[in-house]
Structure formats: structure tokens, C-alpha cells
Amino acid sequence: MAEDRQRSDNERTPDFATRLIHFGSEIDRTTGAASFPIYQTSTFHHFDLEHPPVHDYTRSGNPTRQALEDYIATLEGGARGFAFASGMAAISAACFLLSAGDHLICTEDVYGGTYRLLTTILSRMNIETTFVDMTDLEQVKAALRPNTKAVFLETPSNPTLKITDIRAVAGWAKENGLLTMLDNTFMTPYHQRPIELGIDIVLHSATKFLGGHSDVLAGLAVAATDELGVRLKQIQNGLGNVLGVQDSWLLIRGMKTLQARMEAHERSARTLASWLAAHPEIARVYYPGLSDHPGREIQEAQSRGYGAVVSFDVGSGERARRLLGRVKLPLVAVSLGAVESILSYPAMMSHAAMPPEVRAERGITDGLLRYSVGLEAVDDLIADLEQALR
Amino acid sequence: MRIESRLAQIGSVSEPVTGAVSYPIYNATAFRHPRLGQSTGFDYSRTKNPTRAVLEEAIAELEAGDAGFAFSTGMAALQTIFSLFRSGDHLIVSLDLYGGTYRLLERIMGKFGVTASYVDTNDLEALERCRTESTRAVLIETPTNPLMMVTDLAAVSAWARSRGLLTIVDNTLLTPFFQRPLELGADIVVHSATKYLGGHNDVLAGLVVTKGKELSEEMAFLHNSIGSVLGPNDSWLLMRGMKTLALRMERHQENATRIAQYLEGHPLVAEVFYPGLESHPAYSIQRKQASGNTGIFSFKVTDARLVEPILRHIRLIAFAESLGGVESLMTYPAVQTHADIPEAIRRQVGVDDRLLRFSVGIEHADDLIADLEQALVAAEEETKGAGSRG
């Protein structure tokens, strides 16, 4: 018995917090350096024609980028990871698995940049997209066509934080032979691991919580299987939209503190969301951690937490603009997921690429603000919002 | 201002706050908005980053174009250019083409319904023959890689313009220091800046320069939407490399000419492909449209069995992919850079198993010749020793 317990202890998969630190490339094997080196090289010498080196050209593979790619694959529980120049480059690469004549079903309140990619560049390549309310499986099913090849999910959605039942959509997609891709930027693998719920490809704008410091633009993709990994590798190498090596190193550095940051971000986000929900000046608060959020149960069943992005509606564009002019702590900027709080105005920033009528339909009103809660003391953030609202 | 001076001063003293002579690396992903609806000109680094912008302005000016764009790799630059087209469009492309471009066209653009014909772009009749209703552009590499075929850019650009086609020129091998295709009538110039522009085999990058307002705006839209942008660290490193471009190109050219002449007279060498040699068929076109010659050339040995021992015996010259760096590199195109091109096409252009490509670095030419000499002697000994020489 004691021996059995010993063995099972040894075989125990380390906890996520431990995997963030001990991910396989945390130590350089040649020198023992505690931080993986930055291999700032474009090409590699072949010592022998018959035995080519593991990496021959950095676009095809680089040790520093590989360390990052293996790292995200481990964290997401997938077969292979890939690092790209930006989140949009990662999403472009995944969409490039499709061919002319294919049809895609996509979450309707998807990130504005993804919407733009699908409705302009991919539609020119004769790939058509139907946008549906992904939280309603009947709508998803109704969008199925003979040439449907894939489903693109984003949950929680951006910026209205609607929750899609990942297992349900992935299960239905699998029955219909469809590829599933999910943008996991808001949750990160700390909160949510979509591959474990049946998703084929997980995508990240790693510029956000994974990097965490507003200092590196990056995209990541993880393929659930080796077969998909091989296909994605061909696309990545073919398109060449890879992440640079310094940026790869910087991202690894940021990811080591992911859990510590996410825990603190989320704690503050919950406090801020509750405070906003009780505030008389606020018309509506969108946060899956609030008890009246319609997707809360699903969120709890598929994720470890609620994330750190809170959207709220102040009722009108005029009031939104006044608030943006008065806040002192958060950066008024696009982007999210950083150590500093960022307040953004979707109608004019992240979702400006979406036509106004489509935006209105999706709840992205002129009064809607998106708050990415940073690592400042939440009391300071609340005091700042209070004075701005007054 | 002469190009040497412009190169040396890229980004110099253009930072107004501190006067820093070397432009700062802005790692920031997001930029604070002074007020809602106001911007410093920078919102999100994928769209525009100050460090990347200095690089982009410099290349636009050097190539005499209207707008510059920096990408994560040369392939990412080409892929984004190809996104100007739509399903059903057709391109005419240089026959002797970089393997990565061929792969991108065939494996990725092909499945989106964008097709390509490969012809000798110097043959106007052949160009006319493969032009169809749906042809949109001509993509030219000159000189080509690895066979150094030269296309008359003024003639082809004029032909393309008269037929309403865009002319796209890959100027990687000559750089704007020796050749400026936009001045000869082209619409778009593309670079794998990993090569001569960067020049140190340490940074992967692609650059594009466009002419005309409409084309520049469309490229900016695609650059931002697809997101394969160059990071700020790599942008800085590339500018640093470009400051010495003039010195390096002059030395590369001088060394390449001497070594090409040496090999031309060598009994184990059947043929040398270098437009800087008077024996090259396009010597005069090259002199007309470019102010100098690149630092790479190819040569065929008399016997394919010499290749393996030559690559094994070279000491100073590294056996690696890529080109354009301060270090000399030798490549075996048939198995490395051009492995993705079907054998039939490879043979048609002459990329066979006797061809070696030499990217001549800026070491002393005497040392490089001595290294080649000893490797050729050793290789000949070995092939003789094997008793298999015919």
C-alpha cells in the first residue's frame, strides 16, 4: 500500500502552478543557465550533410521559439504548440487550414479583428462565414451546410462576456466532422483548457494575459493532435508569420508568473464587478462571476474562474466619454490583460471594424466600456472609478 | 542625399525627448489615448509601433516608394502581398523561384483558388502567352535564386502596366543599394530582410514597399488585419544592420567577383552563374538596371559525387541555408532551399544535383579561396580514391 502510494505520488502530474515553472526548457542543457538562451540566429550550420541539424532555418524552427511552443502545448494539454507574430497572425494561420469553397460558423460577438479577417480577407478567398449566437446550440446547428468545415468559438466573448458551452459545441461539431477552434485569450490555460473539453485548436493573443506586461505582441496556437499539428506546422512555415526570438523569450518570461497574476487579477475583477453592479449610475454589468450572469453555471462547469475582464454599460455614449476623460488610473487604450489596468471603449476601439448596426445587435452599445483589471490595489481602482462617475 | 548617408543615419536623432542617437526600442503593445477620439498616432503595436515605423519609413525612402511595411519574415511579406488577390485570380511568376515562394503559391494560395504560371520573365512573348483574363500581377526575382537569371525590369514593368497588371519585384539579392525596381516601373518591392538588409544572419524579417496611395492603403489594411508584423526588437536590430549596408554590399560584391572568377577557371567547376562575370548572358542588362552585383552566385561542379565531400571539407565556409550574412555560407539547393520544387521543374531551370550556391561573406577573399581550394582538392582525392571516377 505504502509502495503504491509512493508510486502514484511519483507519477502524479505536477500542478499547473508547478508546470508554469518547470516546463522542460527552464534550464539550458549546455550551460545550466536558469533562463533559456535567446538564439538570435537565422540559420544553423550543418555539421554533416547526412545528419541535418534539428533546426536548419529559424522560420522553420528555432530553439528559443521551440521552448515557448512546447511550453504552451504542455499548459494547454495539447500535442503541439506554435508561436506567431501576433494573435491575428495565429488566427490567420488557423483559418488558412480552410480552402476556397469552405464554410465556417463563428461566434457572433467575436473580436473585431477576427471579424475583419473573416469578412474581408477570407471571404475574398471564397471562404464564407455565418455568425451565430454560439450560446444557443440550436442556432449553431441551424447554420450547418454541406460545405461547413469548422466552428470558431470565443468564450467568454468580447466584450459582452457571453459564455458558450464548449463541451456541447465541440461534441456536436465532432459528430458532424467539423474542426473546432477556440480563442482562449480571456481565460488562458490557467482558467480554462479547451482541448480537455474536446476542442481541436486553441488560439491566443498572447499579447494579453499570457505575456501580461503590455510589452510583447504575440500569438499562440495549440493543436490537440499530432495530425493537426503537422498541418498547422506546414501553414506556419509556409506563411512565415512566426514570432521573433527575443519576443519568444519575453513571452516565456511573462508566462512564468501567469498563475500568480491571474489569481490577483481575478480577485480584483470580482470585487470591481460587484461594486459596479451595486452602483446606481451603471446600467448593466457583464461579468460571468456575477450571480445573475446567465452563463455562470456553464462557466463554472468548464473553467476554473471568471477572468479579469469586466464590461459595463453607463447608459449613453456621452456618459462613457465623460468617464473616459475623468479616470486617472487605468490606461485609456486598446488591448487588455496587463499588469496595468486598461479601460477601453469597444465602439470606437476594438470593435470599430464592425458596422454600427451589427455592433448594436450584439450589445456593443455606445455606453459600453471594457475594463481589464490590473494588479493595482482594487480599492484604488474603485476610488478612481467613483470619482470619475461622480 | 546619397544612399550611403541615408543608410548610416536611419533613425538617428529622430527621438525628440532625449535626442538619443540610436532610436529607442518601444516594446509597448498599447498606447494611452490622450483623450477619447484622440491618438498620439499610435494605438496598438500591430497597427503601428514607433520603432517599426522608423524602419518602415527608411525602407520606403531607400526604395523610392510611398509606404513601407515590416513583417516577421520574407514569406510573411509575400503572403500578405498575395492577399491583395482573390479566389480565381492568376499570377505570372519567375520560373527560377525561391522554394518557399513556390510552396506558398502552390500549397496555400493554390487552395484558395489563386493560381500561378511559372515562366522566364525575361521573355515577353512567353509572358504574353500565359496571360489570361484573370491575370493580376507579375512577380519577378532578379537576379533569380539560385541560377542568377536577370530580368529586364523596365521592359517587363512597362509591359505589365500596359496590360493593367501589377509588377512585384523581390529585391532581396540586390537591395536598394544596388537596384531600385520602383524607379524602373514596378509597383511593389519585397525583401527577405533576413538576408543582405539585416546582413548578420541574426534576424528574420520581411519588408515591403508600395508605390501609389491606393495600393499603400490596401497594404496597410492587410498588414494590420493579417497581423504578421515584425517585433520592435527585431525592427531595431534590422535598422542597426542596414546602417552598414553600403559597406557590406561593396565588400560582398568585390569578394564574390574574385571568387567567381577563380572558380570559372577551376578544372572541377563546369559552370559559374554570376551576372558580375562578363561571360554571363545578362551582363549588360544587369549593368543597365543595377549599380552593382550581389554577393551570391552558384556554380556546378563537374561530378555530383564531389558535392558531399566539398560540403564536408569546407572549414571557414559554413554549410547552412540562408544567404546575405557577413559570414560565408554554402547551400545545396536541390536538397535544401529548393527541395519543395518538383524535380521536373527544378531540372527545367537547372537546379540539379551538381549545383552549389555560395553566399560570399565579408571575410578576406584569399582565405575563402584557400578554403575552397583545399575542399576541392580533398573532394577530388576522395572521389578518385573511391575508384569511381569515370
Boltz contact constraints between the chains, C-beta under 6 A:
constraints:
  - contact:
      token1: [A, 40]
      token2: [B, 202]
      max_distance: 6.0
  - contact:
      token1: [A, 41]
      token2: [B, 202]
      max_distance: 6.0
  - contact:
      token1: [A, 42]
      token2: [B, 194]
      max_distance: 6.0
  - contact:
      token1: [A, 42]
      token2: [B, 201]
      max_distance: 6.0
  - contact:
      token1: [A, 42]
      token2: [B, 204]
      max_distance: 6.0
  - contact:
      token1: [A, 42]
      token2: [B, 322]
      max_distance: 6.0
  - contact:
      token1: [A, 43]
      token2: [B, 201]
      max_distance: 6.0
  - contact:
      token1: [A, 43]
      token2: [B, 320]
      max_distance: 6.0
  - contact:
      token1: [A, 43]
      token2: [B, 321]
      max_distance: 6.0
  - contact:
      token1: [A, 43]
      token2: [B, 322]
      max_distance: 6.0
  - contact:
      token1: [A, 44]
      token2: [B, 320]
      max_distance: 6.0
  - contact:
      token1: [A, 45]
      token2: [B, 318]
      max_distance: 6.0
  - contact:
      token1: [A, 45]
      token2: [B, 320]
      max_distance: 6.0
  - contact:
      token1: [A, 46]
      token2: [B, 319]
      max_distance: 6.0
  - contact:
      token1: [A, 49]
      token2: [B, 308]
      max_distance: 6.0
  - contact:
      token1: [A, 49]
      token2: [B, 311]
      max_distance: 6.0
  - contact:
      token1: [A, 56]
      token2: [B, 321]
      max_distance: 6.0
  - contact:
      token1: [A, 57]
      token2: [B, 321]
      max_distance: 6.0
  - contact:
      token1: [A, 58]
      token2: [B, 204]
      max_distance: 6.0
  - contact:
      token1: [A, 59]
      token2: [B, 73]
      max_distance: 6.0
  - contact:
      token1: [A, 59]
      token2: [B, 204]
      max_distance: 6.0
  - contact:
      token1: [A, 85]
      token2: [B, 72]
      max_distance: 6.0
  - contact:
      token1: [A, 85]
      token2: [B, 228]
      max_distance: 6.0
  - contact:
      token1: [A, 85]
      token2: [B, 229]
      max_distance: 6.0
  - contact:
      token1: [A, 86]
      token2: [B, 46]
      max_distance: 6.0
  - contact:
      token1: [A, 86]
      token2: [B, 227]
      max_distance: 6.0
  - contact:
      token1: [A, 88]
      token2: [B, 227]
      max_distance: 6.0
  - contact:
      token1: [A, 89]
      token2: [B, 227]
      max_distance: 6.0
  - contact:
      token1: [A, 89]
      token2: [B, 228]
      max_distance: 6.0
  - contact:
      token1: [A, 92]
      token2: [B, 226]
      max_distance: 6.0
  - contact:
      token1: [A, 99]
      token2: [B, 111]
      max_distance: 6.0
  - contact:
      token1: [A, 100]
      token2: [B, 87]
      max_distance: 6.0
  - contact:
      token1: [A, 100]
      token2: [B, 112]
      max_distance: 6.0
  - contact:
      token1: [A, 100]
      token2: [B, 113]
      max_distance: 6.0
  - contact:
      token1: [A, 116]
      token2: [B, 225]
      max_distance: 6.0
  - contact:
      token1: [A, 117]
      token2: [B, 225]
      max_distance: 6.0
  - contact:
      token1: [A, 121]
      token2: [B, 83]
      max_distance: 6.0
  - contact:
      token1: [A, 124]
      token2: [B, 86]
      max_distance: 6.0
  - contact:
      token1: [A, 125]
      token2: [B, 87]
      max_distance: 6.0
  - contact:
      token1: [A, 125]
      token2: [B, 112]
      max_distance: 6.0
  - contact:
      token1: [A, 126]
      token2: [B, 87]
      max_distance: 6.0
  - contact:
      token1: [A, 126]
      token2: [B, 113]
      max_distance: 6.0
  - contact:
      token1: [A, 207]
      token2: [B, 29]
      max_distance: 6.0
  - contact:
      token1: [A, 214]
      token2: [B, 29]
      max_distance: 6.0
  - contact:
      token1: [A, 214]
      token2: [B, 30]
      max_distance: 6.0
  - contact:
      token1: [A, 215]
      token2: [B, 27]
      max_distance: 6.0
  - contact:
      token1: [A, 217]
      token2: [B, 29]
      max_distance: 6.0
  - contact:
      token1: [A, 217]
      token2: [B, 45]
      max_distance: 6.0
  - contact:
      token1: [A, 217]
      token2: [B, 46]
      max_distance: 6.0
  - contact:
      token1: [A, 238]
      token2: [B, 103]
      max_distance: 6.0
  - contact:
      token1: [A, 238]
      token2: [B, 104]
      max_distance: 6.0
  - contact:
      token1: [A, 238]
      token2: [B, 107]
      max_distance: 6.0
  - contact:
      token1: [A, 238]
      token2: [B, 108]
      max_distance: 6.0
  - contact:
      token1: [A, 239]
      token2: [B, 79]
      max_distance: 6.0
  - contact:
      token1: [A, 240]
      token2: [B, 73]
      max_distance: 6.0
  - contact:
      token1: [A, 240]
      token2: [B, 75]
      max_distance: 6.0
  - contact:
      token1: [A, 240]
      token2: [B, 76]
      max_distance: 6.0
  - contact:
      token1: [A, 241]
      token2: [B, 72]
      max_distance: 6.0
  - contact:
      token1: [A, 241]
      token2: [B, 76]
      max_distance: 6.0
  - contact:
      token1: [A, 241]
      token2: [B, 228]
      max_distance: 6.0
  - contact:
      token1: [A, 242]
      token2: [B, 72]
      max_distance: 6.0
  - contact:
      token1: [A, 244]
      token2: [B, 231]
      max_distance: 6.0
  - contact:
      token1: [A, 244]
      token2: [B, 234]
      max_distance: 6.0
  - contact:
      token1: [A, 246]
      token2: [B, 233]
      max_distance: 6.0
  - contact:
      token1: [A, 247]
      token2: [B, 231]
      max_distance: 6.0
  - contact:
      token1: [A, 321]
      token2: [B, 36]
      max_distance: 6.0
  - contact:
      token1: [A, 324]
      token2: [B, 36]
      max_distance: 6.0
  - contact:
      token1: [A, 331]
      token2: [B, 32]
      max_distance: 6.0
  - contact:
      token1: [A, 332]
      token2: [B, 33]
      max_distance: 6.0
  - contact:
      token1: [A, 333]
      token2: [B, 30]
      max_distance: 6.0
  - contact:
      token1: [A, 333]
      token2: [B, 32]
      max_distance: 6.0
  - contact:
      token1: [A, 334]
      token2: [B, 30]
      max_distance: 6.0
  - contact:
      token1: [A, 334]
      token2: [B, 43]
      max_distance: 6.0
  - contact:
      token1: [A, 334]
      token2: [B, 44]
      max_distance: 6.0
  - contact:
      token1: [A, 335]
      token2: [B, 29]
      max_distance: 6.0
  - contact:
      token1: [A, 335]
      token2: [B, 30]
      max_distance: 6.0
